[in-house]
């Protein structure tokens, strides 16, 4: 009888750790012009619900921060761009921490450059320094890029502040 009473109770109103939140980048982001500390906006693609209550509305804004931005460099080294997701706002205005890192590294030419330098040095020594002038590539994350972030930690929102999603 106690087991039936336990299953009849409603599940707790908690936004669980690791709940996925699909996001879309709102603008082009490049290692060429991004600045460390710059804020980047993402748009939430799907409603996130807890017990039929929408807690994160589709179209809400999630914010991220550029933690490292380096343009392409000499010696065939590519640019670097690190973006860390910070938070998304719930329907009631509270912030929920997210975790996910978009961390691509540029198309470096270091291996090709080293091989070319060795080959050229064997054949024609004066040409080897020209390979030192090679540049890598900048990192560009195009507008519309979709990623999945995850709720960071258990969040117990107040159910009275959220509306119930009507199922048709």
C-alpha angles and dihedrals in degrees: 000000000000089000091057092050091051093052093046092060115097115254114259118270100245133140097220128225110263096026105155120240116188113217138185125207111242099209143013113282122198136177086224095070107010117113127213108256094026116141119236124198125220126185121225109238101195137031113255114214138194116194092341091309117119105230099167114035124216107255094033117137124249118193129217134180129224102236097180133012124174123166121224114292140202124273090053095288114149128224123269128221124177120182123183121197112230113181150322126221120243121224088262092055098255119133123240120197117237132199126209131107126212101207115163121161124214127259099267122195096203096120094046091044093051092048092048092049092052092046093047093045089057094048104031120003100194092061095057096085090060089072089061088070094062115118128211124225130273118241114244124185107193125226110265096036108151124216136169118235125187132223108255109223135346111304119194104197121189106261092208090069095059133072124231114248109235113226116215 
